[in-house]
Amino acid sequence: MGSMWSNRRLGVKLAVLVVIATLVVGITALSGVRDLRTAGEGGEHLVATSEATRATVNAHAMADALRADVLATLVTGAGDDYDAAVADAEAHAALFITELEAVGAAGLGPEVDDAVAQVLPEAQSFAASADSIMTVAGRELPTARRQYTRFKADYQLLQNTLPLVDDAVAARARQVRDEVRAQQAAALLRAAVVSL
């Protein structure tokens, strides 16, 4: 008396093997699709944190450029160089605020949003302070030079608060990196298990 399997016809045996193979291929395909989708999401998060990091670097650069524009107006007073510095300052101030707003709009999470919300008013105040001192420099250079101490304090305050955004973005970038690494490890494990 043979086993139930050995008593089956060859066609039935082949059909069972085809069904099992189809199930294995289907499970492998579904696992692969899920892993690809997860990798795509991880890639999108990496891109968002990279863009936010770029925006924070640009924000720092624009704050420094705006300070340099103020210093240029305090050296030149009224004239063509003053007009050029004021035009540059307007562009730098706008880009400074835009870059900070871009970090907040990146959707990196509440920690980054909170940091931007805390720093943005300081940034706007700094830009307004720059505009004010440059306006005075165009009319009364000695008065503007005396006001520089207040502007310098505004700049220092900004330099103390702007790193809040840097730190929040960096923390989120590390978190995303760790999530992507964990997803890669899980995908490799699933692929190894499925291939057995």
Secondary structure, DSSP 8 states (H G I E B T S, - for coil): ---TTTTS-HHHHHHHHHHHHHHHHHHHHHHHHHHHHHHHHHHHHHHHHHHHHHHHHHHHHHHHHHHHHHHHHHHH-SSHHHHHHHHHHHHHHHHHHHHHHHHHHT---HHHHHHHHHHHHHHHHHHHHHHHHHHHHHH-HHHHHHHHHHHHHHHHHHHHHHHHHHHHHHHHHHHHHHHHHHHHHHHHHHHHHHH-
